[in-house]
Amino acid sequence: MTNFELKSFSGPEELACAAAKDWLELSSKSPTAHLMALSGGRITKTFFCAVTELAGTSRVSLKNVDFFWADERCVPPDNAESNYLLAKENLFAPLAIAPDKIHRLKGELPPVEAITEANATIQRIAPKNSAGVSVLDLIFLGLGEDGHIASLMPNAPAAVVNSEAAYVRIENSPKPPPNRISLSYATIATAKNVWMLASGDGKEKALRRSLQVAPTTPFGRLLQLRAQTMIYSDIVL
């Protein structure tokens, strides 16, 4: 028995539509708040567009969803690099998501201040497990070509890898911009559901390395921390 389920698709559009359909079904079954975290990346934009289209045709309401982020770049919210801006333009605005349901990471603030505010917000809204870690219902992740997830990079310092805070500060990221805010391994590992959207031939090596018995990538590390993770992929392995 493996600790992941791999769903294979012929391309990014098919992948995004399947993930969007599954998420709308999952969120519609939640009688109370549905707490989820978003990521950035090319496949994420395709996913947001699929959600917007399917939510409109199926009339599924997202009013019970609280939106958090898996990570954010330390840039203003109107910057082209902002993960928040990507969601605002392709998901929140088209579906008229209420502002009080959007808990963005404030990349325009000094990082320490932004992380303090982000941790206070998620601790106020999300329930905690017995170890005191905030529990989200669903976290969407993308896969970097080096196997990174959120902004958890290879060779991250021990203070980042072992942090039990919800959000951690990332400095000197090898992928620009260098300063970022990221969910911790502990918080991602604790989520009820984690869905990886792995798309593009350039991610093949990273995905293969992550699925090895003794993985060496950040995604592989996460897989070892969880009992089950869903992978949506158009990569031929």
WOZINOR-V442596 format. One line per field, one symbol per residue. ss: DSSP state (@ for helix, = for strand, . for the rest). burial: 1 if it has 9 or more other ideal C-beta (glycine too) atoms within 8 Angstrom, else 0. A space follows every 50 residues. Layout:
# WOZINOR-V442596
ss->???
burial->???
This chain:
# WOZINOR-V442596
ss->...=====...@@@@@@@@@@@@@@@@@.....=====...@@@@@@@@@ @@@@@@@@......=====.===.........@@@@@@@@@@@@@...@@ @=........@@@@@@@@@@@@@@@..=.....=...=====......=. .=.....@@@@.....====.........====.@@@@@@..======.. @@@@@@@@@@.......@@@@@@@@...=====....
burial->00110010100101111111111101100100011111100011111111 11111000010101111111111110101001111111011100101000 11101110001011101110111011010000111111111111011111 11110100011010111111001000101111111111111011111111 0011011111110010111111100100111111100
